[in-house]
Each structure stands twice: as structure tokens, then as C-alpha cells.
Amino acid sequence: MDRNEILNKLREIFSDKLKIVSNPEMVNESTNLSTDYNIDSMKVISLIVELEELFGISIDSEDTTIETLTEVGKLITFIENGK
């Protein structure tokens, strides 16, 4: 799965599952979910669950920063490396 495919899957999660984005096409690698969409801690937990299920990765809270989970470009890289 390439970066663009991962980005499209993330857009689906952000809009359909988490309901934090009304226009998913506006989300790109420079999007910061924390500052751009005010994602809260409960949504971050939901995001982790969705990511683990969809991408088959394990996210360890001790090894993962909030920036990795809320900065889309970093999140894509994390997913690429987690596979």
C-alpha cells in the first residue's frame, strides 16, 4: 500500500468513523488533526483502535507520541513502518 492509498484510508476513518472531518479531500500530509480539527483524547483512542484494525498494526502508547498520531504525514510514515 503506497502513501496515497494510506492517506485515502485515513480520510475515510476521519470522516466516516470518527466524524472529525466534513470534507475528507481537505486532509493531506500536512494536516494536523490536533490544531486543524481539535481532535480530543477520546477521538485519539478511537483512532488507535481503527488503525490497529484496518492496518493490522499494534500501537504501543509508550513508543508512540501524540504528534505521530495527529500529524497525518507522520501517521502515514508510522503505518508504512508498522507493516
Helices and strands as residue ranges (DSSP letters): H 3-12, I 13-17, G 24-26, H 33-37, H 41-55, H 66-70, H 72-82
